[in-house]
Amino acid sequence: MNANLQKSHLIYTEQIQSQSNKVQFFLALYLVFLLLLTLYQDFPLVNQIGEIGRSPIITLFPLFIFCEIALLSKYKQVMYVSKIQKYLFTLILYLSFISMVYILVQFMQGSYSFGTENLLGKAIKVLIYFVTILLYVRHMQLVFSKIQSVRLLYSSFFVVVTFLLGIMIVELVSMPNALTFLHSKDTPYWRVRLLTSESSTTGSIIVVYSAILIYLSRHLNRFARTLSHLYVAGFFLFYLFVTGSKGFLIVSLLTLIVTMIKFLDFRKKRNFILLFMVITAMYLFIAYFSAGLIGSFSNDIENYTSSYTRMGTIIIAIATVFHHPFGVGTGAYLMYFDHYLNDAINLMSRLYYSLFSVSQINAGELLQYTGSDKNLGVKSGFFQWVMFGGIFAFVFFYLLAKNLIIKVKSSLILFVALIFNLFSLLFVALEIKYEIWLLFAFISLFLGNKEFNHTYTGGLQDENTSSMQ
């Protein structure tokens, strides 16, 4: 009898274990799916519903809401709340308030729309970006917390990095008509852009996925960890030599300098050797890429392309905040963008003449924004959000950066990735750059689990608690 009971118990235990393994495998597949959607940033849906459809993450909005309702129903309170979520939620509340104030001001002046955009409708559409980001962060942290094996986490990121490598190879051999059916436009493109709209937005994707993969590999055995590091290094160097993004190269150099200052203790003699190696690497970096960077920047000055447009829109944001220090919200910003456009062009003309002796500035690209609501915005995530929220948004970025930097002090690779992405905020729009929020969510969960109101019991902590300190 006892033997039969023991056998039945063993069979039951094996069934439970088998069922658990299937659930974990499904979660890993689902994570791969989420990671692929995260890096896809030129989704053809943009042609039907506008910029918010450039990332397929928006299609998961109903799923995010369903999960939130399910969690609320189960626990009777909001679970998995981190500081980054609190910062985002507070920012959304403030932007909602300041947006309504400035829209009311415009309504009282008789302005209800700009171009084809209704100001109130525009405010709501932009706020949806922020709500989606908050829900995305919460959902990713939920999925991470449910995966009990670090090897499954590692495998998920390894699959996606390999997918990115395959995309790069396909692009190089089929350029300029590489994978056009996956993009919003089928026009030829002569640079590596992965599944984004342009090459300048790819750098953060490469850095985030590579850094997380390296961080997760610390839980593998020594041989597997070494192979993983070599694989990621080859992947990163391959991208470095084929990318045509000058912004990526500039941000990489800035990140290298900050990392050197942060981690080198100059009181120790052996660090002078490391310092010499870093300076040599910087010299080789500059020597190899400087010609291309200077040539590209000179082309911008002569042809007035990306650098001029980005700088002009940043000046518009600064001028707006100077006159409206609390921001102008997510709807009325259209009016103020148009209002300060000519001032920005005049300032840029004087600046380029003083610095580069360029007397004739062709402002055609910037002037296309006059009276138009199409793609109207600052070509910098940081300054766009500061234009929305003024001083409050600036404080948001300060608290966010401070909180994350404190958490990554013990991890060099995540520190490098974090600094790179914080610098990137100056160069790329932030609303659909979900890989940046992926990194923030990862750091917040795995290096800051004590701040949650629900104890994390995932595989990273169980298998190697000391590595999480």
Contacts in CASP RR format, 6 or more apart in sequence:
PFRMAT RR
TARGET T0000
AUTHOR 0000-0000-0000
METHOD contacts of the structure
MODEL  1
MNANLQKSHLIYTEQIQSQSNKVQFFLALYLVFLLLLTLYQDFPLVNQIG
EIGRSPIITLFPLFIFCEIALLSKYKQVMYVSKIQKYLFTLILYLSFISM
VYILVQFMQGSYSFGTENLLGKAIKVLIYFVTILLYVRHMQLVFSKIQSV
RLLYSSFFVVVTFLLGIMIVELVSMPNALTFLHSKDTPYWRVRLLTSESS
TTGSIIVVYSAILIYLSRHLNRFARTLSHLYVAGFFLFYLFVTGSKGFLI
VSLLTLIVTMIKFLDFRKKRNFILLFMVITAMYLFIAYFSAGLIGSFSND
IENYTSSYTRMGTIIIAIATVFHHPFGVGTGAYLMYFDHYLNDAINLMSR
LYYSLFSVSQINAGELLQYTGSDKNLGVKSGFFQWVMFGGIFAFVFFYLL
AKNLIIKVKSSLILFVALIFNLFSLLFVALEIKYEIWLLFAFISLFLGNK
EFNHTYTGGLQDENTSSMQ
24 147 0 8 1.000
24 148 0 8 1.000
24 149 0 8 1.000
24 152 0 8 1.000
25 152 0 8 1.000
27 143 0 8 1.000
27 146 0 8 1.000
27 147 0 8 1.000
27 152 0 8 1.000
28 147 0 8 1.000
28 152 0 8 1.000
28 153 0 8 1.000
28 155 0 8 1.000
28 156 0 8 1.000
30 143 0 8 1.000
31 143 0 8 1.000
31 144 0 8 1.000
31 147 0 8 1.000
31 153 0 8 1.000
31 156 0 8 1.000
32 156 0 8 1.000
32 159 0 8 1.000
32 160 0 8 1.000
34 139 0 8 1.000
34 140 0 8 1.000
34 143 0 8 1.000
35 156 0 8 1.000
35 157 0 8 1.000
35 160 0 8 1.000
35 209 0 8 1.000
35 438 0 8 1.000
36 160 0 8 1.000
36 163 0 8 1.000
37 55 0 8 1.000
37 56 0 8 1.000
37 57 0 8 1.000
37 60 0 8 1.000
38 57 0 8 1.000
38 434 0 8 1.000
38 435 0 8 1.000
38 438 0 8 1.000
39 160 0 8 1.000
39 164 0 8 1.000
39 194 0 8 1.000
39 195 0 8 1.000
39 196 0 8 1.000
39 205 0 8 1.000
39 209 0 8 1.000
39 435 0 8 1.000
40 55 0 8 1.000
40 56 0 8 1.000
40 182 0 8 1.000
40 195 0 8 1.000
41 54 0 8 1.000
41 55 0 8 1.000
41 195 0 8 1.000
41 196 0 8 1.000
41 197 0 8 1.000
41 201 0 8 1.000
41 432 0 8 1.000
41 433 0 8 1.000
41 434 0 8 1.000
42 54 0 8 1.000
42 182 0 8 1.000
42 183 0 8 1.000
42 184 0 8 1.000
42 193 0 8 1.000
42 195 0 8 1.000
42 196 0 8 1.000
42 197 0 8 1.000
43 53 0 8 1.000
43 54 0 8 1.000
43 55 0 8 1.000
43 56 0 8 1.000
43 184 0 8 1.000
44 182 0 8 1.000
44 183 0 8 1.000
44 184 0 8 1.000
45 53 0 8 1.000
45 54 0 8 1.000
45 56 0 8 1.000
45 58 0 8 1.000
45 59 0 8 1.000
46 52 0 8 1.000
46 53 0 8 1.000
46 54 0 8 1.000
46 184 0 8 1.000
47 184 0 8 1.000
49 58 0 8 1.000
51 375 0 8 1.000
51 431 0 8 1.000
51 432 0 8 1.000
52 58 0 8 1.000
52 125 0 8 1.000
52 128 0 8 1.000
52 129 0 8 1.000
52 431 0 8 1.000
52 432 0 8 1.000
53 432 0 8 1.000
54 184 0 8 1.000
54 197 0 8 1.000
54 432 0 8 1.000
55 432 0 8 1.000
55 434 0 8 1.000
57 132 0 8 1.000
57 136 0 8 1.000
57 432 0 8 1.000
57 434 0 8 1.000
58 132 0 8 1.000
60 136 0 8 1.000
60 139 0 8 1.000
61 132 0 8 1.000
61 135 0 8 1.000
63 139 0 8 1.000
64 132 0 8 1.000
64 135 0 8 1.000
64 136 0 8 1.000
64 138 0 8 1.000
64 139 0 8 1.000
65 135 0 8 1.000
67 139 0 8 1.000
67 142 0 8 1.000
68 135 0 8 1.000
68 138 0 8 1.000
71 78 0 8 1.000
71 79 0 8 1.000
71 80 0 8 1.000
71 142 0 8 1.000
72 78 0 8 1.000
75 454 0 8 1.000
77 453 0 8 1.000
79 453 0 8 1.000
79 454 0 8 1.000
80 138 0 8 1.000
80 141 0 8 1.000
80 142 0 8 1.000
80 145 0 8 1.000
80 452 0 8 1.000
80 453 0 8 1.000
80 454 0 8 1.000
81 452 0 8 1.000
81 453 0 8 1.000
82 137 0 8 1.000
82 141 0 8 1.000
82 444 0 8 1.000
82 445 0 8 1.000
82 448 0 8 1.000
82 451 0 8 1.000
82 452 0 8 1.000
83 399 0 8 1.000
83 403 0 8 1.000
83 444 0 8 1.000
83 451 0 8 1.000
84 137 0 8 1.000
84 400 0 8 1.000
84 403 0 8 1.000
84 404 0 8 1.000
84 440 0 8 1.000
84 441 0 8 1.000
84 444 0 8 1.000
85 134 0 8 1.000
85 137 0 8 1.000
85 138 0 8 1.000
87 396 0 8 1.000
87 399 0 8 1.000
87 400 0 8 1.000
87 403 0 8 1.000
88 130 0 8 1.000
88 133 0 8 1.000
88 134 0 8 1.000
88 137 0 8 1.000
89 134 0 8 1.000
90 396 0 8 1.000
91 130 0 8 1.000
91 389 0 8 1.000
91 392 0 8 1.000
91 393 0 8 1.000
91 396 0 8 1.000
92 127 0 8 1.000
92 130 0 8 1.000
92 131 0 8 1.000
92 134 0 8 1.000
94 389 0 8 1.000
94 392 0 8 1.000
95 127 0 8 1.000
95 130 0 8 1.000
95 329 0 8 1.000
95 330 0 8 1.000
95 388 0 8 1.000
95 389 0 8 1.000
96 127 0 8 1.000
98 326 0 8 1.000
98 327 0 8 1.000
98 328 0 8 1.000
98 329 0 8 1.000
98 388 0 8 1.000
98 389 0 8 1.000
98 392 0 8 1.000
99 123 0 8 1.000
99 127 0 8 1.000
99 329 0 8 1.000
99 330 0 8 1.000
99 331 0 8 1.000
99 332 0 8 1.000
99 388 0 8 1.000
100 123 0 8 1.000
102 327 0 8 1.000
102 328 0 8 1.000
102 329 0 8 1.000
102 331 0 8 1.000
102 332 0 8 1.000
103 119 0 8 1.000
103 120 0 8 1.000
103 123 0 8 1.000
103 331 0 8 1.000
103 332 0 8 1.000
105 332 0 8 1.000
106 112 0 8 1.000
106 119 0 8 1.000
106 332 0 8 1.000
106 335 0 8 1.000
107 119 0 8 1.000
111 119 0 8 1.000
111 335 0 8 1.000
112 118 0 8 1.000
112 119 0 8 1.000
113 119 0 8 1.000
114 122 0 8 1.000
114 334 0 8 1.000
114 335 0 8 1.000
114 338 0 8 1.000
114 371 0 8 1.000
114 373 0 8 1.000
115 371 0 8 1.000
115 372 0 8 1.000
115 373 0 8 1.000
116 373 0 8 1.000
117 334 0 8 1.000
117 373 0 8 1.000
119 331 0 8 1.000
119 332 0 8 1.000
119 334 0 8 1.000
119 335 0 8 1.000
120 331 0 8 1.000
121 331 0 8 1.000
122 330 0 8 1.000
122 331 0 8 1.000
122 334 0 8 1.000
122 373 0 8 1.000
123 329 0 8 1.000
123 330 0 8 1.000
123 331 0 8 1.000
123 332 0 8 1.000
126 330 0 8 1.000
126 331 0 8 1.000
126 388 0 8 1.000
126 431 0 8 1.000
127 330 0 8 1.000
129 431 0 8 1.000
129 432 0 8 1.000
133 431 0 8 1.000
133 434 0 8 1.000
133 437 0 8 1.000
136 434 0 8 1.000
136 437 0 8 1.000
136 441 0 8 1.000
137 437 0 8 1.000
137 440 0 8 1.000
137 441 0 8 1.000
137 444 0 8 1.000
140 437 0 8 1.000
140 438 0 8 1.000
140 441 0 8 1.000
140 442 0 8 1.000
141 441 0 8 1.000
141 444 0 8 1.000
141 445 0 8 1.000
144 153 0 8 1.000
144 441 0 8 1.000
144 442 0 8 1.000
144 445 0 8 1.000
144 446 0 8 1.000
145 445 0 8 1.000
145 454 0 8 1.000
145 456 0 8 1.000
145 457 0 8 1.000
145 458 0 8 1.000
146 458 0 8 1.000
147 153 0 8 1.000
147 156 0 8 1.000
147 458 0 8 1.000
147 459 0 8 1.000
148 457 0 8 1.000
148 458 0 8 1.000
148 459 0 8 1.000
148 462 0 8 1.000
149 459 0 8 1.000
150 216 0 8 1.000
150 219 0 8 1.000
150 459 0 8 1.000
150 460 0 8 1.000
150 463 0 8 1.000
150 464 0 8 1.000
151 219 0 8 1.000
151 220 0 8 1.000
153 216 0 8 1.000
153 459 0 8 1.000
153 460 0 8 1.000
154 213 0 8 1.000
154 216 0 8 1.000
154 217 0 8 1.000
154 219 0 8 1.000
154 220 0 8 1.000
154 228 0 8 1.000
157 209 0 8 1.000
157 212 0 8 1.000
157 213 0 8 1.000
157 216 0 8 1.000
158 213 0 8 1.000
158 228 0 8 1.000
160 209 0 8 1.000
161 209 0 8 1.000
161 210 0 8 1.000
161 213 0 8 1.000
161 231 0 8 1.000
161 232 0 8 1.000
161 235 0 8 1.000
164 194 0 8 1.000
164 205 0 8 1.000
164 206 0 8 1.000
164 209 0 8 1.000
164 235 0 8 1.000
165 235 0 8 1.000
165 238 0 8 1.000
167 179 0 8 1.000
167 194 0 8 1.000
167 195 0 8 1.000
168 192 0 8 1.000
168 194 0 8 1.000
168 238 0 8 1.000
168 239 0 8 1.000
168 242 0 8 1.000
170 178 0 8 1.000
170 179 0 8 1.000
171 178 0 8 1.000
171 179 0 8 1.000
171 192 0 8 1.000
171 193 0 8 1.000
171 194 0 8 1.000
172 178 0 8 1.000
172 192 0 8 1.000
172 242 0 8 1.000
175 189 0 8 1.000
175 190 0 8 1.000
176 188 0 8 1.000
176 189 0 8 1.000
176 190 0 8 1.000
177 186 0 8 1.000
177 188 0 8 1.000
178 189 0 8 1.000
179 195 0 8 1.000
180 186 0 8 1.000
180 187 0 8 1.000
182 195 0 8 1.000
183 189 0 8 1.000
183 195 0 8 1.000
183 197 0 8 1.000
184 197 0 8 1.000
189 198 0 8 1.000
191 198 0 8 1.000
191 199 0 8 1.000
191 243 0 8 1.000
191 244 0 8 1.000
191 245 0 8 1.000
192 199 0 8 1.000
192 202 0 8 1.000
192 239 0 8 1.000
192 242 0 8 1.000
192 243 0 8 1.000
192 244 0 8 1.000
193 199 0 8 1.000
193 201 0 8 1.000
193 202 0 8 1.000
194 202 0 8 1.000
194 205 0 8 1.000
196 202 0 8 1.000
196 205 0 8 1.000
199 243 0 8 1.000
199 244 0 8 1.000
199 245 0 8 1.000
200 245 0 8 1.000
200 246 0 8 1.000
200 247 0 8 1.000
200 248 0 8 1.000
200 306 0 8 1.000
200 427 0 8 1.000
200 428 0 8 1.000
201 428 0 8 1.000
201 433 0 8 1.000
202 239 0 8 1.000
202 243 0 8 1.000
202 245 0 8 1.000
202 248 0 8 1.000
203 239 0 8 1.000
203 243 0 8 1.000
203 245 0 8 1.000
203 248 0 8 1.000
203 424 0 8 1.000
204 420 0 8 1.000
204 421 0 8 1.000
204 424 0 8 1.000
204 428 0 8 1.000
204 433 0 8 1.000
204 435 0 8 1.000
204 436 0 8 1.000
205 435 0 8 1.000
206 235 0 8 1.000
206 236 0 8 1.000
206 239 0 8 1.000
207 416 0 8 1.000
207 417 0 8 1.000
207 420 0 8 1.000
207 421 0 8 1.000
208 417 0 8 1.000
208 421 0 8 1.000
208 435 0 8 1.000
208 436 0 8 1.000
208 438 0 8 1.000
208 439 0 8 1.000
209 435 0 8 1.000
210 232 0 8 1.000
210 235 0 8 1.000
210 236 0 8 1.000
210 417 0 8 1.000
211 413 0 8 1.000
211 414 0 8 1.000
211 416 0 8 1.000
211 417 0 8 1.000
211 439 0 8 1.000
212 414 0 8 1.000
212 417 0 8 1.000
212 438 0 8 1.000
212 439 0 8 1.000
212 442 0 8 1.000
213 228 0 8 1.000
213 232 0 8 1.000
214 228 0 8 1.000
214 229 0 8 1.000
214 232 0 8 1.000
214 413 0 8 1.000
215 411 0 8 1.000
215 413 0 8 1.000
215 414 0 8 1.000
216 460 0 8 1.000
217 224 0 8 1.000
217 225 0 8 1.000
217 228 0 8 1.000
217 229 0 8 1.000
217 232 0 8 1.000
218 225 0 8 1.000
218 464 0 8 1.000
218 467 0 8 1.000
219 460 0 8 1.000
219 463 0 8 1.000
219 464 0 8 1.000
219 467 0 8 1.000
220 228 0 8 1.000
240 252 0 8 1.000
243 249 0 8 1.000
246 292 0 8 1.000
246 293 0 8 1.000
246 296 0 8 1.000
246 297 0 8 1.000
247 427 0 8 1.000
249 285 0 8 1.000
249 289 0 8 1.000
249 293 0 8 1.000
250 293 0 8 1.000
251 420 0 8 1.000
251 423 0 8 1.000
251 424 0 8 1.000
251 427 0 8 1.000
252 285 0 8 1.000
252 420 0 8 1.000
253 282 0 8 1.000
253 285 0 8 1.000
253 286 0 8 1.000
254 423 0 8 1.000
255 416 0 8 1.000
255 419 0 8 1.000
255 420 0 8 1.000
255 423 0 8 1.000
256 278 0 8 1.000
256 281 0 8 1.000
256 282 0 8 1.000
256 285 0 8 1.000
257 282 0 8 1.000
258 419 0 8 1.000
259 412 0 8 1.000
259 415 0 8 1.000
259 416 0 8 1.000
259 419 0 8 1.000
260 275 0 8 1.000
260 278 0 8 1.000
262 415 0 8 1.000
263 412 0 8 1.000
263 415 0 8 1.000
264 271 0 8 1.000
264 274 0 8 1.000
264 275 0 8 1.000
264 278 0 8 1.000
265 271 0 8 1.000
266 272 0 8 1.000
266 275 0 8 1.000
297 307 0 8 1.000
299 305 0 8 1.000
300 306 0 8 1.000
300 307 0 8 1.000
300 308 0 8 1.000
301 307 0 8 1.000
301 308 0 8 1.000
301 352 0 8 1.000
301 356 0 8 1.000
301 358 0 8 1.000
303 362 0 8 1.000
304 361 0 8 1.000
304 362 0 8 1.000
304 363 0 8 1.000
304 364 0 8 1.000
304 365 0 8 1.000
305 365 0 8 1.000
306 379 0 8 1.000
308 348 0 8 1.000
308 352 0 8 1.000
308 361 0 8 1.000
308 365 0 8 1.000
308 366 0 8 1.000
309 365 0 8 1.000
309 366 0 8 1.000
309 379 0 8 1.000
310 379 0 8 1.000
310 380 0 8 1.000
310 427 0 8 1.000
311 348 0 8 1.000
312 344 0 8 1.000
312 345 0 8 1.000
312 348 0 8 1.000
312 366 0 8 1.000
313 337 0 8 1.000
313 344 0 8 1.000
313 366 0 8 1.000
313 377 0 8 1.000
313 378 0 8 1.000
313 379 0 8 1.000
313 380 0 8 1.000
313 383 0 8 1.000
314 378 0 8 1.000
314 379 0 8 1.000
314 380 0 8 1.000
314 383 0 8 1.000
315 340 0 8 1.000
315 343 0 8 1.000
315 344 0 8 1.000
315 347 0 8 1.000
315 348 0 8 1.000
316 336 0 8 1.000
316 337 0 8 1.000
316 340 0 8 1.000
316 341 0 8 1.000
316 343 0 8 1.000
316 344 0 8 1.000
316 378 0 8 1.000
316 387 0 8 1.000
317 378 0 8 1.000
317 380 0 8 1.000
317 383 0 8 1.000
317 384 0 8 1.000
317 386 0 8 1.000
317 387 0 8 1.000
318 383 0 8 1.000
319 340 0 8 1.000
319 343 0 8 1.000
319 344 0 8 1.000
320 327 0 8 1.000
320 328 0 8 1.000
320 333 0 8 1.000
320 336 0 8 1.000
320 337 0 8 1.000
320 340 0 8 1.000
320 387 0 8 1.000
321 327 0 8 1.000
321 386 0 8 1.000
321 387 0 8 1.000
321 390 0 8 1.000
321 391 0 8 1.000
324 336 0 8 1.000
324 390 0 8 1.000
325 390 0 8 1.000
325 391 0 8 1.000
326 389 0 8 1.000
326 390 0 8 1.000
326 391 0 8 1.000
326 392 0 8 1.000
327 386 0 8 1.000
327 387 0 8 1.000
327 388 0 8 1.000
327 389 0 8 1.000
327 390 0 8 1.000
327 391 0 8 1.000
327 392 0 8 1.000
327 393 0 8 1.000
328 335 0 8 1.000
328 336 0 8 1.000
328 387 0 8 1.000
328 388 0 8 1.000
328 389 0 8 1.000
329 388 0 8 1.000
329 389 0 8 1.000
330 388 0 8 1.000
333 377 0 8 1.000
333 387 0 8 1.000
333 388 0 8 1.000
334 373 0 8 1.000
334 376 0 8 1.000
336 387 0 8 1.000
337 369 0 8 1.000
337 376 0 8 1.000
337 377 0 8 1.000
337 378 0 8 1.000
337 387 0 8 1.000
338 369 0 8 1.000
338 370 0 8 1.000
338 371 0 8 1.000
338 376 0 8 1.000
341 366 0 8 1.000
341 367 0 8 1.000
341 369 0 8 1.000
341 370 0 8 1.000
344 366 0 8 1.000
345 361 0 8 1.000
345 363 0 8 1.000
345 366 0 8 1.000
345 367 0 8 1.000
348 361 0 8 1.000
348 363 0 8 1.000
349 361 0 8 1.000
349 363 0 8 1.000
352 358 0 8 1.000
352 361 0 8 1.000
353 359 0 8 1.000
353 361 0 8 1.000
369 376 0 8 1.000
369 377 0 8 1.000
377 384 0 8 1.000
377 429 0 8 1.000
378 384 0 8 1.000
378 387 0 8 1.000
378 429 0 8 1.000
379 427 0 8 1.000
379 428 0 8 1.000
379 429 0 8 1.000
380 425 0 8 1.000
380 426 0 8 1.000
380 427 0 8 1.000
380 428 0 8 1.000
380 429 0 8 1.000
381 425 0 8 1.000
381 426 0 8 1.000
381 428 0 8 1.000
381 429 0 8 1.000
381 430 0 8 1.000
381 431 0 8 1.000
382 397 0 8 1.000
382 425 0 8 1.000
382 426 0 8 1.000
382 430 0 8 1.000
383 426 0 8 1.000
384 429 0 8 1.000
384 430 0 8 1.000
385 393 0 8 1.000
385 396 0 8 1.000
385 397 0 8 1.000
385 430 0 8 1.000
386 393 0 8 1.000
386 394 0 8 1.000
386 397 0 8 1.000
397 425 0 8 1.000
400 440 0 8 1.000
401 422 0 8 1.000
403 444 0 8 1.000
404 418 0 8 1.000
404 440 0 8 1.000
404 443 0 8 1.000
404 444 0 8 1.000
405 415 0 8 1.000
405 418 0 8 1.000
407 443 0 8 1.000
407 444 0 8 1.000
407 447 0 8 1.000
407 448 0 8 1.000
408 414 0 8 1.000
408 415 0 8 1.000
408 418 0 8 1.000
408 443 0 8 1.000
408 447 0 8 1.000
409 415 0 8 1.000
410 447 0 8 1.000
410 469 0 8 1.000
411 447 0 8 1.000
414 439 0 8 1.000
414 443 0 8 1.000
414 447 0 8 1.000
417 439 0 8 1.000
418 439 0 8 1.000
418 443 0 8 1.000
421 436 0 8 1.000
421 439 0 8 1.000
424 433 0 8 1.000
424 436 0 8 1.000
425 436 0 8 1.000
430 436 0 8 1.000
444 451 0 8 1.000
445 452 0 8 1.000
445 456 0 8 1.000
446 460 0 8 1.000
446 468 0 8 1.000
447 468 0 8 1.000
449 455 0 8 1.000
449 456 0 8 1.000
449 461 0 8 1.000
449 468 0 8 1.000
460 467 0 8 1.000
460 468 0 8 1.000
461 468 0 8 1.000
END
